[in-house]
Amino acid sequence: MKKFMLLIAGLGVAAAAVPASAAPAFQGGWQNINARQDRLEQRINQGIRSGALSRREATRIRNEYRGLVRLEARYRASRPGLTMQERRDLDRRYDVLSAKVRYEKQDRNRRRG
């Protein structure tokens, strides 16, 4: 019985520690936009360095990325600032762009030369 209680207590401590360690990556249930942008930019740069992204793919993805950065700036400059609806829109757009990066890196259109 004591072993069982210790096991339950240990699982409770472990379950409580997991969300606490994940907290810096999320802000109020959302990923920090700046951190997400940094990770996306790193993935693009890594794809260029490794040759997984062709020049054309990288240019198209970077242009779309810059458009999202401009859109975020417009949202933040608007009267109430970045609203929850705008945040959801940005999040969805970053999800789509992230999926494009993943697809383009794995589509075997390698850089030549």
Backbone torsions as a table, in degrees:
resi	resn	phi	psi	omega
1	MET	NA	-40.6	179.1
2	LYS	-64.5	-38.6	179.6
3	LYS	-63.2	-41.2	179.4
4	PHE	-63.0	-43.3	179.7
5	MET	-65.6	-39.8	177.1
6	LEU	-64.8	-39.1	178.2
7	LEU	-63.2	-45.4	179.0
8	ILE	-63.0	-43.4	179.1
9	ALA	-63.7	-41.3	178.8
10	GLY	-63.8	-40.5	177.8
11	LEU	-65.8	-36.7	178.1
12	GLY	-64.6	-42.4	177.7
13	VAL	-64.8	-43.6	-179.9
14	ALA	-63.8	-41.3	-180.0
15	ALA	-66.1	-35.5	179.1
16	ALA	-72.0	-30.2	-177.4
17	ALA	-77.2	-30.0	-176.7
18	VAL	-62.6	-52.6	179.7
19	PRO	-62.7	-33.6	179.6
20	ALA	-64.9	-37.4	180.0
21	SER	-74.5	-23.8	179.4
22	ALA	-86.6	-9.7	-174.5
23	ALA	-58.4	-40.8	-178.4
24	PRO	-61.8	-28.6	-178.2
25	ALA	-77.2	-18.2	-176.6
26	PHE	-122.3	148.8	178.8
27	GLN	-129.8	106.4	-179.1
28	GLY	64.5	33.3	-179.6
29	GLY	90.1	-8.7	179.9
30	TRP	-111.6	153.6	171.3
31	GLN	-74.3	143.7	175.5
32	ASN	-62.4	128.0	-176.2
33	ILE	-61.9	-43.2	-178.9
34	ASN	-63.2	-40.6	178.1
35	ALA	-65.9	-39.1	179.0
36	ARG	-65.5	-41.5	176.9
37	GLN	-62.0	-43.3	179.4
38	ASP	-61.0	-45.2	179.7
39	ARG	-64.1	-40.0	179.4
40	LEU	-65.4	-43.4	178.7
41	GLU	-63.5	-39.0	176.7
42	GLN	-63.1	-40.9	179.1
43	ARG	-64.7	-39.4	178.0
44	ILE	-64.8	-48.9	179.9
45	ASN	-59.8	-41.6	179.2
46	GLN	-64.2	-39.1	178.4
47	GLY	-65.1	-36.8	177.4
48	ILE	-67.9	-47.9	-179.1
49	ARG	-60.8	-40.7	-176.3
50	SER	-81.0	-14.1	-177.7
51	GLY	88.1	2.6	179.7
52	ALA	-70.1	-23.9	175.6
53	LEU	-110.1	128.8	175.1
54	SER	-74.5	167.5	179.8
55	ARG	-61.1	-42.7	179.7
56	ARG	-63.2	-45.3	179.2
57	GLU	-61.7	-45.8	-178.6
58	ALA	-62.5	-41.9	179.0
59	THR	-62.6	-45.0	-179.5
60	ARG	-63.6	-44.1	-179.2
61	ILE	-66.9	-43.5	179.3
62	ARG	-62.5	-39.4	177.6
63	ASN	-63.2	-41.6	178.0
64	GLU	-66.2	-39.3	177.9
65	TYR	-61.5	-46.5	179.1
66	ARG	-61.6	-36.8	176.9
67	GLY	-62.4	-38.7	177.9
68	LEU	-67.8	-38.0	177.9
69	VAL	-63.7	-42.3	177.9
70	ARG	-64.9	-41.2	178.8
71	LEU	-62.1	-43.2	178.0
72	GLU	-60.7	-43.0	179.1
73	ALA	-61.8	-40.1	176.8
74	ARG	-63.9	-43.8	178.2
75	TYR	-60.7	-44.5	-178.2
76	ARG	-67.8	-31.6	-179.2
77	ALA	-78.6	-16.6	-179.9
78	SER	-66.5	165.6	-170.7
79	ARG	-51.2	-59.8	-177.7
80	PRO	-80.2	-1.4	-174.9
81	GLY	88.5	-158.7	-178.3
82	LEU	-77.5	109.5	-179.3
83	THR	-84.0	168.8	179.1
84	MET	-64.1	-38.3	178.7
85	GLN	-64.7	-42.0	178.1
86	GLU	-66.9	-37.6	177.9
87	ARG	-62.1	-43.2	177.7
88	ARG	-63.0	-40.0	178.1
89	ASP	-62.2	-47.5	177.9
90	LEU	-61.0	-43.1	-179.3
91	ASP	-60.3	-44.3	178.9
92	ARG	-63.8	-43.3	179.7
93	ARG	-65.0	-39.0	176.5
94	TYR	-67.3	-35.1	175.3
95	ASP	-60.7	-44.5	-179.4
96	VAL	-64.2	-45.4	-179.9
97	LEU	-64.6	-39.7	177.9
98	SER	-62.4	-40.3	177.5
99	ALA	-65.5	-37.3	177.2
100	LYS	-63.6	-42.6	178.4
101	VAL	-60.6	-46.4	179.4
102	ARG	-59.7	-45.4	-179.3
103	TYR	-64.1	-48.9	-177.0
104	GLU	-64.3	-34.1	178.7
105	LYS	-69.9	-24.9	-175.1
106	GLN	-106.4	5.3	-174.6
107	ASP	-87.2	4.9	175.6
108	ARG	66.3	17.6	170.3
109	ASN	-86.5	80.9	-175.8
110	ARG	-77.8	150.8	174.1
111	ARG	-67.1	139.5	179.8
112	ARG	-96.0	142.8	173.0
113	GLY	102.5	NA	NA
